[in-house]
Amino acid sequence: MVLALILAAIWFLQRRLIYFPDPADPPLVTGAERVTLYTSDGLELGSWLFRPPSGAPDQRMSVLVAPGNAGNRSGRAPLAAALAAEGFTVLLIDYRGYGGNPGRPSEQGLARDAEAAWQFLTADFGDRLIYFGESLGAAVVTGLATRHPPQMLVLRSPFIDLASAGREHYPFLPVDLMLRDKFPVAAPISKITAPTLVIYGTADRVVPPRQSTTVADNAAGLLRVMSVENAGHNDDYRKQLVEGLAERDWS
């Protein structure tokens, strides 16, 4: 009886163990402009757009940044600024429930949010797009890539799927049976032929490196795998991302 009650509580409260939003609407940072995304289920999501600064090369390429499961867009602003300095237009999104946005996060909801971001970028900047997703965001952009193939797909610290990630932290629970949100990566990426870059840290304790390398092994369009020695899950990967994008000829 007690076990049944515990499992029932986890079933109903599980999204609180998956999503850790900072709900505050962050103050605008230098170099960003406020934009609004409109989802298919009627939400208006605040996001930031970074354009290449004066003097930077214009790559004529946009980067859609899908964050992980915690914080809000202010924590990814240095990454967006670094990419803009290299000549990329960068859309830094916050999901529903994050960064002052309405709604509650879920797998279907985040898919709608990514779709709204894609629609914004293609309408205003064309279809020369790079998708960059970190951790949970890697699953979000992988799903988006199955519907709208990008010029390049970049996954930082991707997991095989959410159940595989969950078993690492809750090995005593029947995670596969309990999860409402699945977030597969390794299975769908086997059908995505866009050039794919996988970046991970060798000291990642949240998403073990073997999960990221499994994703890379399954990627139909694998371009490169970048392992960052002694880097953890929440370390700064800007250098590796910029390096990986700089290797491509975007002309």
DAJOVEN-V307276 format. One record per pair of residues at least 4 apart in sequence whose ideal C-beta (glycine too) atoms are under 6 Angstrom apart, sorted by the first residue. I is the first residue (numbers start at 0). J is the second residue. D is the distance in whole Angstrom. If there is no record, write none. Layout:
I;J;D + I;J;D
This chain:
8;12;6 + 9;13;6 + 10;177;6 + 14;18;6 + 18;68;5 + 18;104;4 + 19;68;6 + 19;69;4 + 20;96;5 + 20;97;4 + 21;70;5 + 21;71;4 + 24;99;3 + 25;71;6 + 25;73;4 + 25;98;6 + 27;31;6 + 28;76;5 + 30;49;6 + 30;80;5 + 31;47;4 + 31;49;6 + 32;48;5 + 34;46;5 + 34;48;5 + 35;43;5 + 36;44;4 + 36;46;6 + 36;115;4 + 36;116;6 + 36;119;5 + 37;115;6 + 38;42;4 + 38;111;5 + 38;115;5 + 39;111;5 + 40;111;6 + 42;95;6 + 42;101;6 + 42;102;5 + 44;100;5 + 45;99;6 + 45;100;6 + 46;92;5 + 47;72;6 + 47;91;5 + 48;90;6 + 49;79;5 + 49;83;4 + 49;89;4 + 50;88;6 + 51;55;4 + 51;57;6 + 51;83;5 + 51;86;5 + 55;84;6 + 55;86;5 + 56;86;4 + 57;86;5 + 58;86;4 + 58;87;5 + 58;249;5 + 60;87;6 + 60;127;5 + 60;249;5 + 61;88;4 + 61;120;5 + 61;124;5 + 61;128;5 + 62;82;5 + 62;87;5 + 62;89;5 + 62;129;5 + 62;131;6 + 63;90;5 + 63;116;5 + 63;130;5 + 64;91;5 + 64;131;5 + 65;132;4 + 65;136;3 + 65;139;4 + 65;140;5 + 66;75;5 + 66;136;5 + 67;133;5 + 67;134;4 + 67;135;5 + 67;136;6 + 68;135;4 + 70;74;4 + 71;93;5 + 71;97;5 + 71;98;4 + 72;91;5 + 72;93;5 + 72;98;5 + 75;91;6 + 78;237;5 + 79;89;4 + 79;91;5 + 81;237;5 + 81;241;6 + 82;87;5 + 82;89;5 + 83;89;5 + 85;241;6 + 88;124;6 + 90;116;6 + 90;120;6 + 92;116;5 + 93;97;4 + 93;98;3 + 93;100;5 + 94;104;5 + 94;109;5 + 94;112;5 + 95;100;5 + 95;102;3 + 95;104;6 + 95;108;5 + 95;112;6 + 96;102;5 + 96;103;5 + 96;104;5 + 104;108;6 + 106;180;4 + 106;182;6 + 109;139;5 + 110;142;6 + 113;139;5 + 113;143;5 + 117;147;5 + 120;124;5 + 120;128;6 + 121;126;5 + 127;150;6 + 128;149;5 + 128;150;6 + 129;149;6 + 129;150;6 + 129;151;5 + 130;140;4 + 130;144;6 + 130;149;5 + 130;152;5 + 131;153;4 + 132;136;4 + 132;137;4 + 132;139;6 + 132;140;4 + 132;154;6 + 133;155;4 + 134;156;5 + 137;154;4 + 137;157;4 + 137;184;6 + 138;182;4 + 138;184;5 + 141;184;5 + 141;187;6 + 141;188;6 + 143;147;6 + 144;148;6 + 144;149;6 + 144;152;5 + 144;191;5 + 145;187;5 + 148;193;5 + 149;193;5 + 151;194;5 + 152;193;5 + 152;195;5 + 153;196;5 + 154;197;5 + 155;198;5 + 155;236;6 + 156;199;5 + 156;203;6 + 156;206;5 + 156;211;6 + 156;232;6 + 157;184;5 + 157;211;5 + 157;214;4 + 158;163;6 + 158;164;4 + 158;206;5 + 158;210;5 + 159;163;4 + 159;185;4 + 159;210;5 + 159;213;5 + 160;182;6 + 160;183;4 + 161;165;6 + 161;181;6 + 161;182;4 + 162;174;5 + 162;175;5 + 162;178;6 + 164;206;6 + 165;169;6 + 165;174;4 + 166;170;6 + 166;174;5 + 169;174;6 + 173;177;6 + 183;187;6 + 184;188;6 + 184;214;5 + 185;213;6 + 185;214;5 + 185;217;5 + 188;217;5 + 188;218;5 + 189;217;5 + 189;219;6 + 191;219;6 + 191;220;6 + 192;219;5 + 192;220;5 + 193;220;5 + 194;220;5 + 194;222;4 + 195;218;4 + 195;220;5 + 195;221;5 + 195;222;6 + 196;222;5 + 196;223;5 + 196;243;5 + 197;211;6 + 197;215;4 + 197;224;5 + 198;225;5 + 198;236;6 + 198;239;5 + 199;208;5 + 199;211;4 + 200;227;5 + 200;230;3 + 200;231;6 + 200;234;6 + 201;208;6 + 201;226;6 + 201;228;5 + 202;229;5 + 202;231;5 + 203;208;6 + 203;231;6 + 203;232;5 + 205;232;4 + 206;210;5 + 215;221;6 + 215;224;5 + 225;239;5 + 227;239;6 + 230;234;4 + 236;240;6 + 241;245;6
